Amino acid sequence: MQWNGTIVIWYADKIAIFCAPIISAIVVIFLKPLIDSFFRNYLNLFPKLSGIIVSGIAFILYSCELYTIAFCFGVVLHIEYIIFLEFLFLAIFCFLYILKTRKNLQKQ
């Protein structure tokens, strides 16, 4: 959908709804090596961190697709708040994972 303010002015073909998950999966596949290279110094300490980040981003991309489908059926959501909350949850989850892993490393 293309938006002009709060009004939809253009819709994609119905097949596009099936292309979005495929595009999301491709983005995630290419994003994992990039995140691994960004956190390469920390992968020994936090081996699951990049997987958590990639999974969180995939969840956000797929939830955007679900919100688009819901909008097509007349359900209006404030997606900007929902995406913000999803990113916030992902950041908190990563932070808690880092704290837990550091605590376990200190016990050893």
C-alpha positions, 0 to 999 in steps of 0.5 A: 500500500502507498499512503498519503497521510492517513489515506491509502492511494495505491494497492499492490496486487494480491500476490504481493502479500505472499512476496513480503514473507519471502523478502523478509526471509531473504533480508534476515539471511543476509542480515545474520552475517552482517550482525555476526561481523559487527559483534565478532568481538563478543561472539565468544562471550555471547554466542546467541546474541546475533541469533536473538537479534536476527530472530527479533528483526524477523518477528518485527518484519513478519508482524508488519505483514500481519498488520498489513493484512489486518488493515486490509480487513478493516482493523486499524492499528497504530503500527508506529507504537507497536513497532516501537514496543517490539524494538523496545522488547527486543532491546530489553531481551538482548540486555537481559540475555547479556546480563544473564550470560555475564553472571554465569561467566562470573560464577565460573 
